[in-house]
């Protein structure tokens, strides 16, 4: 039996690996801060997912607090939303194991992200990386989530989550899980790498010059934007379809940051030299990220309060997850 709420529920999370990027802000955090006013919102720092990257473990504690501070600095209100750390709610891993009993090897091996990180054979891949999508499904289903705000690259994982929920409900002949839908923002959902605009901006990119990190200084931001790959042209053409992926990326970033239409931003730069375009775009990014960076530092200066917020959030989240897990165990005839 699903718990009833007055508002539809949303759940999403980010791994605390490395520093968060502009892509994380535009594709997730900025949208979360808006959605929290209309939905019962849970925002998680998914630290257990980070364990699949061995190097990430070295700075996991520090990055977890940094991620929490960034959530709050981005407008996530602890009074409106439940903000917590994944490993603080043990029900995630327990439900994950239960879901692995109905997930197939075939569907997990077909996950695009798994194949991209391990190759087609995946013979040397860690089991944790293989089962990563099942844990993600548990994260979502534990809270009877209605809507999952994620980037385009997570569509396949959301579909798997829906499949597992439907499969479990069908097997048990009752609606144990809510079937979640993905929420994909139309603009800013997929910010591309400045040096390789055919690839998504990443926290773990081999070339850090392609990623704009939220902790970057004004000088670092401007330097990266000015060195962004464009094309061999010199000024912006009025024909949008002829514009390079690099320029389109810059226009998309500015449009998302300023809440304007992409067409409006493009029209603004028609006939302008690339150098001026980059400088102007860099100034827009700095004007948006500098205040955010200051707020992050303020939250990190009071780690005690930051941890207190996370602990309060974990208690709220656990109460919800326990209810779901109780229904799951009952449907499986596990001894109470």
Buried (B, 14 or more C-beta within 10 A) or exposed (E): EEEEEEEBBBBBBBBBBBBBBBBBBBBBBBBBBEBBEEBBBBBBBBBBBBBBBEEBEEBBEEBBBBBBBBBBBBBBEBEBBBBBBBBBBEBBEBBBEBBBEBBEEEBBBEBEBBBEBBEEEBEEBBEEBBBBBBBBBBBBBBBBBBBBBBBEBBEBBBEBBBBBBEBBBEEBEEBBBBBBBBBBBEBBBBBBBBBBBEEBBBBEBEEBBBBBBBBBEBEBBBEBBBEBBBEEEEEBBEEBEEBBBBBBBBBBBBBBBEEBEBEEBBEBBEEEEBEEBBEBBBBBBBEBBEEBBEBBEEBBEEEEEBBEBBEBBBEBBBEBBBBBBBBBBEBEEEEE
